Amino acid sequence: MVNKEWQLQDYLKEKVQIVDSALDRYLPEGTTLPAFLHESMRYSVFAGGKRIRPVLMLAACEAVGGEIENILPAACAIEMIHTYSLIHDDLPAMDDDDLRRGNPTNHKVYGEATAILAGDGLLTEAFILLSNSSHFGDVSPEASLEVIHLLAKSSGSRGMVGGQVVDMDAEGKEIDLPTLEYIHTHKTGALILAAIEVGALLGGASDKQRQALCQYGEAAGLAFQVADDILDIVAEQSQLGKDIGRDQERGKATYPALLGLSGARQRASELRNMALSSLNIFDDSARPLREIAGFIIDRSC
Amino acid sequence: MVNKEWQLQDYLKEKVQIVDSALDRYLPEGTTLPAFLHESMRYSVFAGGKRIRPVLMLAACEAVGGEIENILPAACAIEMIHTYSLIHDDLPAMDDDDLRRGNPTNHKVYGEATAILAGDGLLTEAFILLSNSSHFGDVSPEASLEVIHLLAKSSGSRGMVGGQVVDMDAEGKEIDLPTLEYIHTHKTGALILAAIEVGALLGGASDKQRQALCQYGEAAGLAFQVADDILDIVAEQSQLGKDIGRDQERGKATYPALLGLSGARQRASELRNMALSSLNIFDDSARPLREIAGFIIDRSC
């Protein structure tokens, strides 16, 4: 067990380094005018994110034998989209959070106006990067357009942004399990699924492989959220680096609140098993994806 | 003169109808879940915008003999990007405006959180539309990617968003003419230039035609802003439908403040002449572009 976790940690560390170094190359430098804005964009991108979406994208690409060089722009673009969504979610008009990953949130450092614009800038930067033909490598224009479409759709008003609207609306209300799953499959699940699907597409997956990986992505995305809800209740603040119990305090519906703690753990475990069984058609190339699914659940149990 | 204006008004009316009807088709319906979000997105898109950017795009396309059918998705995408920027600019943390085109601003109707997300949704929707291959018509994937790149770059942190940051930062400060022109060439000029360049590109312009149209776009974009500054001082509230003199009240630098009213009018007139002379290589197909340049200035003089 110790050996297995050690290997996964090595894998994650290596991939995070690759992604971080590519993000540093692709983002405008902090001195690019207007410097205050670009500093603010970089502040949130390099505020200690775990790079889950880019790493899943790289792992899906490798599972089908693809070259990760070709997908680094897409991997960085999805992290920019994820970071923009965190900056906007943390705003006073939204979740009003002062801390994120143990650091002051963007608007606490740069002010609300700049935070809104840094989010806008990062979202737009993702599409600048995805449409920059000098980064395409072996990727065809058709595939680049499909990547843009997948990432835009999963992060827009019928994806991530839609999930956030329903989440805000549900605050302080009693909601049922289908509504909670709607929120999570949209707010976080859609972009995780897109990470996997883009990795599969750019890795050269067959239809069957792509379908299997999408099933994995759906289950893993939801499992991740169930685990996050559990963590919000059981983890120590120092461990997670954000305000603990805020979901409860804010009257947000969570899996433990709807299913009880053991019910939520059971749901997480079911989702992990679904994620794992969808990988049955793959050999050892899918090992990172298998271990990531286990890791998601283990950290909450 | 009456006859000339009448013809331009007919041209604008016809194009606005084409754009409005395409926007209605391309935007998610107001009943699409989450309905509150999609209503809010539609509210601002259909709040009486003059569609200047899409109309300039269509006119540039027609100037080089292109088919406007092929550019309707791009024309609608640029209007979505423009509308998102207005929603975010109006927010309490930014310009804090209650009225826009005579109507309550998005956050006054839907609340601040939804307004932020409606802006995010519209920006993302633009890229969903631009990457949707079922709308491409005769446009190649390479050209579609170039359009995405032009629109993203002009609206991002080194374009429109960057201009807004410098504009916010300049509030209440004494700034010089180069800074004021930086603000306007980025905040409004970049997207107007992109409208023209995309119209030229998708219309099949030669390099020489594209270059001439870009010169037109740069001059017309800046002329538009100078005229807007003049209007802010001289127009009646009822005529413009927004709070008049707000720029002055807020301590924003304007062309009339830096150059005096007659100096600003002279600058607007110079820019119009630059715009017109860049169209010298075109025959009557560029008449709408010529008349639009005149119209921009006439409304402020």
Interface residues (C-beta under 8 A of the other chain):
Chain A: P28 T32 L33 P34 F36 L37 H38 M41 Y84 H88 L91 A93 M94 G111 E112 A113 T114 I116 L117 G119 D120 G121 L123 T124 E125 F127 I128 L130 S131 N132 S133 S140 P141 E142 S144 L145 E146 I148 H149 A152 K153 S155 G156 S157 R158 V161 G162 Q164 V165 V166 M168 D169
Chain B: P28 T32 L33 P34 F36 L37 H38 M41 Y84 H88 L91 A93 M94 G111 E112 A113 T114 I116 L117 G119 D120 G121 L123 T124 E125 F127 I128 L130 S131 N132 S133 S140 P141 E142 S144 L145 E146 I148 H149 A152 K153 S155 G156 S157 R158 V161 G162 Q164 V165 V166 M168 D169
